[in-house]
Amino acid sequence: MNNATYSSLLELAAGLVILCAFVTLWRRSLSAIVRALCVQGVALGLVALVLGLHRRDVVLITVGCLVIAAKGAVIPTLLRRVLANDSLNRETSPLVNVPASLVGAGALTFLAYGATRSVVALVPTSAGRLIPLGLATLLIGFFSMVIRRKAASQIVGLLLVDNGIALVAFLATAGVPLLVELGASLDVLLVVVVLRVLAVQLWSKFAVLDLDQLQELHD
């Protein structure tokens, strides 16, 4: 793989990660949000694969395949099962409307570029220049957790944070050891499984998965 092809593929995959983060704020349909998260998981795995193929690193290639399987298939499938218990299947009353959310995400992206300027200077490579995209994805994940009220949206926000951290790790260090990435992926998978069980229990008892309505029931 020559340098031009490597840079183009890496930029495309990393750009798709941040684009999917914006899509999760743009769409209100929870099914569409999960599809965007699925595409983001595949794009994140492709970042690792491109890095691994360019460096001829078998470990990185293996990590990329694991990421695609876990974040592009297994976790979205579990989330779809959570959504199967929600008849509305939409984010109806976010704290911030869609246009303002997108403006906020854009501002967080600019913040990420400003905050990582010194880090990018320390990693003067094609991968290093894309580090701000990972931090921006992380910040958008936190932002999503704050403004969205559905339990499934909260899970998506958490996964965006995790994907942002993983993207920064891949770009800044050319990946992380296989066992570390596998452990992190299993931790996230465990969190999603636990949240799915809780969502099923909440739905069976209260027939709601909206955080505001659950708070009203608590009061």
BELHU-V103839 format. One record per residue. N is the residue number from 1. RES is the residue in one small letter. SS is DSSP state (H for helix, E for strand, L for the rest). PSI is psi in whole degrees, 0 to 359 (999 if undefined). D_LAST is the distance of its C-alpha to the last C-alpha in whole Angstrom. Layout:
BEGIN
N/RES/SS/PSI/D_LAST  N/RES/SS/PSI/D_LAST
END
This chain:
BEGIN
1/m/L/119/60  2/n/L/168/62  3/n/H/323/60  4/a/H/314/59  5/t/H/318/58  6/y/H/312/55  7/s/H/319/54  8/s/H/314/53  9/l/H/321/52  10/l/H/316/49  11/e/H/321/49  12/l/H/314/48  13/a/H/315/45  14/a/H/322/44  15/g/H/325/43  16/l/H/327/42  17/v/H/310/39  18/i/H/326/38  19/l/H/317/39  20/c/H/328/36  21/a/H/319/34  22/f/H/322/34  23/v/H/323/34  24/t/H/334/30  25/l/H/332/29  26/w/H/319/31  27/r/L/144/30  28/r/L/341/27  29/s/E/123/28  30/l/H/327/27  31/s/H/319/30  32/a/H/322/32  33/i/H/318/30  34/v/H/323/31  35/r/H/319/34  36/a/H/321/35  37/l/H/323/33  38/c/H/313/36  39/v/H/321/39  40/q/H/320/38  41/g/H/319/38  42/v/H/317/41  43/a/H/321/42  44/l/H/318/41  45/g/H/324/43  46/l/H/327/46  47/v/H/312/46  48/a/H/321/47  49/l/H/316/49  50/v/H/315/51  51/l/H/317/51  52/g/H/318/52  53/l/H/321/55  54/h/H/323/56  55/r/H/357/57  56/r/L/46/58  57/d/L/109/55  58/v/H/324/54  59/v/H/314/51  60/l/H/321/49  61/i/H/318/50  62/t/H/316/49  63/v/H/317/46  64/g/H/316/46  65/c/H/320/46  66/l/H/319/43  67/v/H/316/41  68/i/H/317/42  69/a/H/315/41  70/a/H/309/38  71/k/H/341/36  72/g/H/346/38  73/a/H/301/38  74/v/H/306/36  75/i/H/314/33  76/p/H/325/33  77/t/H/318/33  78/l/H/321/30  79/l/H/322/28  80/r/H/327/30  81/r/H/327/29  82/v/H/316/25  83/l/H/336/25  84/a/L/339/27  85/n/L/357/24  86/d/L/108/22  87/s/L/331/24  88/l/L/314/23  89/n/L/32/25  90/r/E/151/24  91/e/L/97/22  92/t/L/329/21  93/s/L/66/20  94/p/L/157/20  95/l/L/333/20  96/v/L/134/24  97/n/L/171/26  98/v/H/310/29  99/p/H/316/32  100/a/H/325/30  101/s/H/317/29  102/l/H/322/33  103/v/H/317/34  104/g/H/319/31  105/a/H/321/33  106/g/H/318/36  107/a/H/321/36  108/l/H/327/34  109/t/H/316/37  110/f/H/320/40  111/l/H/319/38  112/a/H/319/38  113/y/H/320/42  114/g/H/320/42  115/a/H/334/41  116/t/L/11/43  117/r/H/316/46  118/s/H/326/48  119/v/H/316/47  120/v/H/325/48  121/a/H/331/51  122/l/H/341/51  123/v/L/74/51  124/p/L/62/54  125/t/L/173/54  126/s/L/322/53  127/a/L/319/50  128/g/H/325/49  129/r/H/343/49  130/l/H/359/46  131/i/H/320/44  132/p/H/332/42  133/l/H/325/40  134/g/H/315/39  135/l/H/322/37  136/a/H/319/36  137/t/H/318/34  138/l/H/313/32  139/l/H/321/31  140/i/H/325/30  141/g/H/314/28  142/f/H/318/26  143/f/H/317/26  144/s/H/320/25  145/m/H/330/22  146/v/H/319/21  147/i/H/343/21  148/r/L/148/20  149/r/L/344/17  150/k/E/146/18  151/a/H/320/18  152/a/H/323/22  153/s/H/325/23  154/q/H/320/21  155/i/H/317/24  156/v/H/317/26  157/g/H/317/26  158/l/H/319/26  159/l/H/326/29  160/l/H/318/31  161/v/H/313/30  162/d/H/319/32  163/n/H/323/35  164/g/H/317/35  165/i/H/315/36  166/a/H/320/38  167/l/H/317/40  168/v/H/318/41  169/a/H/316/42  170/f/H/316/45  171/l/H/325/46  172/a/H/329/46  173/t/H/10/48  174/a/L/36/49  175/g/L/171/46  176/v/L/161/45  177/p/L/149/47  178/l/H/314/46  179/l/H/325/44  180/v/H/312/42  181/e/H/320/41  182/l/H/318/41  183/g/H/318/38  184/a/H/318/36  185/s/H/321/36  186/l/H/325/35  187/d/H/314/32  188/v/H/319/31  189/l/H/318/32  190/l/H/318/30  191/v/H/316/27  192/v/H/320/27  193/v/H/315/28  194/v/H/316/25  195/l/H/326/22  196/r/H/316/24  197/v/H/316/23  198/l/H/319/20  199/a/H/318/19  200/v/H/318/21  201/q/H/318/19  202/l/H/318/16  203/w/H/319/18  204/s/H/333/19  205/k/H/319/16  206/f/H/345/14  207/a/L/28/17  208/v/L/150/15  209/l/L/14/16  210/d/E/131/14  211/l/H/324/12  212/d/H/317/11  213/q/H/323/10  214/l/H/324/9  215/q/H/321/6  216/e/H/321/5  217/l/H/323/5  218/h/H/317/4  219/d/L/999/0
END
